[in-house]
């Protein structure tokens, strides 16, 4: 049974989340504060974390940063629909995806299933060939990314986006394509998810992220990796 940690200070929302998650077959852990969430992460095996960014005490954004600094656990932020800044900040901090309040239970469950499918790239990609783009080498069999032969730390989502881009061999990939292939969005989603991840990837793979040479933007169309 997969375990979902819900970090949310609103008891009513926690109840709704727990009910929907348990109905879908998940074991649910609850925390009303970031501090409680961090303790549970130390004591329990957690497969996905849902984080409300507006928390008492340690803010949800700092919780996301703390989790991402020590773990590759999938993180989905839960935020008010109008909090556009929260969405961007959460993604930049290392969250993998987000849902807005009020959320649709079926959509949230689909997001969680997508993150769980992406949780073990070694199993999914063990027979795939090594992908190379300039100094970047992506090894699906070991879930490694190298830059000039040196290991490059990337998140699971960064790994998959990089694999799609390098595998496209110079073709332009749209935001919608990446949202469908990597995040599992059935319809057009929020392009900010992709844009923020591309920003993070550039900071890791480019000599000068401000003037990218490997991962470029094709305005009006999407992104491409140098062939």
C-alpha positions as CSV (number, residue, x, y, z in Angstrom):
1,X,0.0,0.0,0.0
2,X,1.4,3.4,-1.0
3,X,1.6,6.1,1.6
4,X,0.7,9.7,1.1
5,X,1.7,12.4,3.6
6,X,-0.8,15.3,3.8
7,X,0.7,18.5,5.3
8,X,-2.3,20.8,5.7
9,X,-3.4,22.9,8.7
10,X,-7.1,23.0,7.8
11,X,-8.7,20.0,9.4
12,X,-11.7,20.0,7.1
13,X,-9.4,19.9,4.0
14,X,-7.4,17.1,5.6
15,X,-10.6,15.1,6.2
16,X,-11.6,15.5,2.5
17,X,-8.1,14.5,1.3
18,X,-7.9,11.6,3.7
19,X,-11.3,10.3,2.6
20,X,-10.5,10.5,-1.1
21,X,-7.1,9.0,-0.7
22,X,-8.2,6.1,1.4
23,X,-11.1,5.4,-1.0
24,X,-8.4,5.2,-3.7
25,X,-6.4,2.7,-1.7
26,X,-3.7,4.8,-0.1
27,X,-2.4,4.8,3.4
28,X,-2.6,8.4,4.7
29,X,-0.4,10.3,7.2
30,X,-1.5,13.7,8.4
31,X,0.4,16.7,9.7
32,X,-1.0,20.0,10.7
33,X,2.4,21.8,10.5
34,X,5.6,21.5,8.5
35,X,7.4,20.6,11.7
36,X,5.1,17.6,12.2
37,X,5.5,16.7,8.5
38,X,9.3,16.6,8.8
39,X,9.1,14.3,11.9
40,X,6.8,11.9,10.0
41,X,9.2,11.9,7.0
42,X,11.9,10.7,9.4
43,X,9.8,8.0,11.0
44,X,7.8,6.7,8.0
45,X,8.3,5.5,4.5
46,X,6.4,8.1,2.4
47,X,5.7,7.8,-1.4
48,X,4.1,11.1,-2.1
49,X,3.8,14.4,-0.1
50,X,0.9,16.9,-0.5
51,X,1.9,20.3,0.9
52,X,-0.2,23.3,1.6
53,X,2.1,26.3,1.2
54,X,0.3,28.5,3.8
55,X,1.2,26.8,7.0
56,X,1.7,28.1,10.6
57,X,5.3,28.1,11.8
58,X,7.6,26.9,9.1
59,X,6.0,27.8,5.8
60,X,5.2,25.2,3.2
61,X,7.7,26.7,0.8
62,X,10.5,26.1,3.3
63,X,9.2,22.6,3.8
64,X,9.4,21.9,0.1
65,X,13.0,23.1,0.1
66,X,13.9,21.0,3.1
67,X,12.3,17.8,1.6
68,X,13.9,18.4,-1.8
69,X,17.4,18.9,-0.2
70,X,17.3,15.4,1.3
71,X,14.9,13.4,-0.7
72,X,13.5,12.7,-4.2
73,X,10.0,12.0,-2.9
74,X,7.3,13.3,-5.2
75,X,5.9,16.6,-3.9
76,X,2.6,18.1,-5.0
77,X,1.8,21.5,-3.7
78,X,-1.8,22.4,-2.8
79,X,-2.6,26.1,-3.0
80,X,-5.5,28.5,-3.4
81,X,-6.6,29.0,-7.0
82,X,-5.7,32.7,-7.0
83,X,-2.2,32.3,-5.5
84,X,-0.2,32.4,-8.8
85,X,2.9,33.5,-6.9
86,X,2.7,30.5,-4.6
87,X,2.5,28.1,-7.6
88,X,5.7,29.6,-9.2
89,X,7.5,29.7,-5.9
90,X,6.6,26.1,-5.0
91,X,7.8,24.8,-8.4
92,X,11.0,26.8,-8.2
93,X,11.6,25.3,-4.7
94,X,11.5,21.8,-6.2
95,X,7.9,20.7,-6.1
96,X,6.9,18.3,-9.0
97,X,3.4,19.4,-9.6
98,X,0.5,21.4,-8.0
99,X,-3.3,21.3,-7.6
100,X,-5.5,24.3,-6.7
101,X,-8.2,24.6,-4.1
102,X,-11.0,23.7,-4.5
103,X,-9.5,20.6,-6.1
104,X,-11.2,17.9,-8.1
105,X,-10.6,14.5,-6.4
106,X,-10.3,12.6,-9.7
107,X,-7.7,15.1,-11.0
108,X,-5.7,14.9,-7.8
109,X,-5.7,11.1,-7.8
110,X,-4.5,11.2,-11.5
111,X,-1.6,13.5,-10.5
112,X,-0.6,11.2,-7.6
113,X,-0.6,8.1,-9.9
114,X,1.5,9.9,-12.4
115,X,4.1,10.8,-9.8
116,X,4.2,7.3,-8.5
117,X,4.7,5.9,-12.0
118,X,7.7,8.2,-12.3
119,X,9.1,7.3,-8.9
120,X,11.4,4.6,-10.2
121,X,13.0,5.4,-13.6
122,X,15.4,2.5,-13.4
123,X,12.5,0.0,-13.6
124,X,10.8,1.9,-16.5
125,X,13.9,2.7,-18.5
126,X,16.3,-0.2,-17.9
127,X,16.4,-1.3,-21.6
128,X,16.6,2.2,-23.0
129,X,19.9,3.4,-24.7
130,X,22.2,6.0,-23.3
131,X,21.2,9.5,-24.5
132,X,23.9,12.1,-25.3
133,X,23.8,15.8,-26.1
134,X,27.1,17.6,-26.1
135,X,28.7,17.3,-22.6
136,X,25.4,15.8,-21.2
137,X,25.0,12.0,-21.0
138,X,21.8,10.5,-19.6
139,X,21.9,6.8,-18.6
140,X,18.4,5.4,-18.2
141,X,19.6,2.0,-16.9
142,X,21.1,3.7,-13.8
143,X,19.0,6.8,-13.7
144,X,22.2,8.9,-13.9
145,X,22.9,12.2,-15.7
146,X,26.5,13.1,-16.3
147,X,28.1,16.4,-17.4
148,X,31.6,16.1,-18.8
149,X,31.7,12.7,-17.1
150,X,30.8,14.0,-13.7
151,X,27.5,13.1,-12.0
152,X,24.9,15.8,-12.2
153,X,22.2,15.7,-9.4
154,X,18.7,16.0,-11.0
155,X,15.2,15.3,-9.7
156,X,13.1,12.5,-11.2
157,X,11.0,15.0,-13.2
158,X,14.1,16.8,-14.4
159,X,15.5,13.4,-15.5
160,X,12.3,12.6,-17.6
161,X,12.1,16.0,-19.2
162,X,15.7,15.8,-20.2
163,X,15.2,12.3,-21.6
164,X,12.3,13.6,-23.7
165,X,14.3,16.6,-25.0
166,X,17.5,14.7,-25.8
167,X,15.5,11.8,-27.3
168,X,13.7,14.2,-29.7
169,X,17.0,14.7,-31.5
170,X,16.7,18.4,-32.2
171,X,12.9,18.5,-32.6
172,X,11.0,21.2,-30.8
173,X,8.8,19.9,-28.0
174,X,5.8,22.0,-26.9
175,X,4.8,22.6,-23.3
176,X,1.6,20.7,-23.8
177,X,3.6,17.7,-25.1
178,X,5.8,17.7,-22.1
179,X,2.9,18.1,-19.7
180,X,1.2,15.1,-21.3
181,X,4.3,12.9,-21.5
182,X,6.0,13.7,-18.2
183,X,3.3,15.0,-15.8
184,X,0.4,13.0,-17.3
185,X,-1.9,15.9,-17.9
186,X,-4.8,14.7,-20.1
187,X,-5.5,18.2,-21.4
188,X,-3.5,21.4,-21.8
189,X,-2.1,22.3,-18.4
190,X,-0.3,25.2,-16.8
191,X,2.9,25.9,-18.8
192,X,4.5,27.4,-15.8
193,X,5.2,23.9,-14.5
194,X,7.4,23.3,-17.6
195,X,8.9,26.7,-17.7
196,X,10.1,26.5,-14.1
197,X,11.6,23.1,-14.6
198,X,13.4,24.2,-17.8
199,X,14.8,27.1,-15.7
200,X,16.2,24.6,-13.1
201,X,17.6,22.3,-15.8
202,X,19.5,25.1,-17.5
203,X,21.1,26.1,-14.2
204,X,22.5,22.6,-14.0
205,X,23.5,21.7,-17.6
206,X,24.5,25.1,-19.2
207,X,27.8,26.9,-18.9
208,X,25.9,30.1,-18.8
209,X,22.2,29.6,-18.0
210,X,21.4,33.2,-19.1
211,X,22.6,32.4,-22.6
212,X,21.7,28.7,-23.1
213,X,23.5,26.8,-25.8
214,X,22.1,23.3,-25.2
215,X,18.5,23.8,-24.1
216,X,17.0,26.6,-26.1
217,X,13.5,28.3,-26.4
218,X,11.7,28.4,-29.7
219,X,9.3,31.2,-29.1
220,X,5.7,30.4,-29.7
221,X,6.5,26.6,-30.0
222,X,8.4,25.2,-27.0
223,X,11.9,23.9,-26.2
224,X,14.6,22.0,-28.0
225,X,17.9,20.4,-27.1
226,X,20.8,20.8,-29.5
227,X,21.0,17.9,-31.9
